Amino acid sequence: MAKTKEKSKKKNNFLNILIEIVLMVVGSYLVSLGINMFLLPHKMTTGGASGIATILYYLFNLPMGLSILLVNLPLFIISLYKLGVKFSFKTIVATVLLSTFLEIFKYDNIIANNSTDLFISCIFGGLIVGLGLSLVLRAGASTGGSDLLAQIIYKMTKLQSLSNILLMIETVIILSIMIVFKDINIGLYSIIALFVSTKVIDIVFAGVDYIKVVTIITKKSDTIIEPILNDLKRGATVTHSIGAHSGEEVTTITCIVTRPQISKIKDIIRENDSNAMMYITTANEVKGNGFNDV
């Protein structure tokens, strides 16, 4: 019986790893597609490392893929110490995939023969980039850049809102695009592309709303509560319950998380108690410590 459970666990782990790899590959390709076909030809960006890489590409003819790797290199090193090896490794893989796809798939012939205007490009670029990023996030990874920098700053400081940190970083990058290229239209359309990509991520990755209430019913509460408090930096409410069918004592854990933390809390459950029951609901509004300005 124990051997059967062990084999089943290994099989599930293998399938989970395979799914994560597929999500990172497809997601990274879609991000590269949105950038190369719609955003880069018009000097637009959705922010992040790709925004800095766009500036370097047009000023110094530096390849986008190489620029993204160079920008992310110091962030990778800090991330390994501050965000953990597992998340950092996935992020490094996703970023390398993105950089590779950016250099392999150029679409020069398609763009030359079918140039689109700024508005169409920012809408479809934002849609495709947002869809790709949502798949990468579902794999529990990131494509680096501003997402990674925001999480590092959030981890190292006492700032309460991850979304505000991210917004500040993206604002600085888009303002830099406007200043360097001396074109306010590029900046304004980049803001639209960023808004579209963010909304796509919200819908595809976390549902229409940003904040989620996670309820976990488990017999191994200690192994789950500890990473929620220390890794996610989120509070939790613990209730001791009794299963109506089994009559056994269980623990109900309730916590509120943001979009980037949903895949992480799923990993915590999968690693510490695969038999736990979890359900996620939407919170229309949250006020309190850690959520004042989300």
HELIX and SHEET records of a PDB file:
HELIX    1   1 ALA A    2  GLY A   34  1                                  33    
HELIX    2   2 ILE A   35  LEU A   39  3                                   5    
HELIX    3   3 LEU A   40  HIS A   42  5                                   3    
HELIX    4   4 GLY A   48  PHE A   60  1                                  13    
HELIX    5   5 MET A   64  LYS A   82  1                                  19    
HELIX    6   6 VAL A   85  ILE A  104  1                                  20    
HELIX    7   7 ASP A  108  ASN A  113  1                                   6    
HELIX    8   8 LEU A  118  ARG A  138  1                                  21    
HELIX    9   9 GLY A  145  MET A  156  1                                  12    
HELIX   10  10 LEU A  162  PHE A  181  1                                  20    
HELIX   11  11 ILE A  184  ALA A  206  1                                  23    
HELIX   12  12 SER A  221  ASN A  230  1                                  10    
HELIX   13  13 ARG A  259  GLN A  261  5                                   3    
HELIX   14  14 ILE A  262  ASN A  272  1                                  11    
SHEET    1   A 4 THR A 237  ILE A 242  0                                        
SHEET    2   A 4 GLU A 249  VAL A 257 -1                                        
SHEET    3   A 4 LYS A 212  THR A 218 -1                                        
SHEET    4   A 4 MET A 277  THR A 282 -1                                        
END                                                                             
